[in-house]
Amino acid sequence: EDGDTRIHAAAYEGSIEQIRELIKCSPTEINRRVRPFGASPLRLAVTRGHSACVRYLLRHNATVDLPDIKAQTPLLIAIQKQYTDCANDLIKAGANPNGDPGNRSTPLYIAAQIGYIEGVKLLLAAGADTEVEHRLLGCTPGLPLHISAIYHHFHCYSTLLLNGAEPDLRHICPSVPTGVFAKVLKASTNRCRIIAS
C-alpha cells in the first residue's frame, strides 16, 4: 500500500533517533508494509543487520513475524544474511522458527543451504521443524538435511541428523513413487561420500 515511508527508511538506515520520533507521531506505522519497500520497518532493519534498531522496534510492538510481500519473515532474512544477533533477538521475541507458511522455504532450509551452522543450531534450539512436509516440491531434495548434503555442508548435515532429521524420504512422503526416492537418495548419498572423504 501507499503511505508514509519515513520510518521504513529510518529502519533501513539504522537511525534509532529518527524511528523514536516517528513512532511518537505515528505509532501504527511500525507494522505497515508500504511501497516501494513491501516490508515492515522491522524487516528492513534486519535486512541491513541493524540489531539495535531491531531490538528497539521489538520493544515498541513491532510484529515479529510480519512477512514482506514475498512471505519472507524477518527471521528468514536474518538467517539468509547470517545476522546471528538479529536472529537471536527475533527468536527471543517469539519469532516462528519455521517462517511463514506462505513461503516455500524455511529459515532452517536456508541456513542448511548456505552452510550457516550457527543459524542451524539456533533454529533447532528454538524448535524448528526439520521436515515441513507441505513445503516439499515434488519430493525432490527439498528438506534441510538433503540440501545440506547437496551443497557439501557436512557440519550442517551431521547437526541435523543428530537433532532428529529424517534421512529417508519414504518416511516423509510415502505416496511418492519409489523411483523418485531412488534418484534423490542416490544423489544425496553420492554427495555425502564426497563430503566425508
Buried (B, 14 or more C-beta within 10 A) or exposed (E): EEBEBBBBBBBBBBBBEBBEEBBEEEEEBBBBBBEEBBBBBBBBBBBBBBBEBBBBBBEBEBBBBBBBEEBBBBBBBBBBBBBBBBBBBBBEBEBBBBBBEEBBBBBBBBBBBBBBBEBBBBBBEBEBBBBBEEBBEEBBBBBBBBBBBBBEBBBBBBBBBEBEBBBEBEEBBEEBEEEBBEEBBEBBEEBBEEBEE
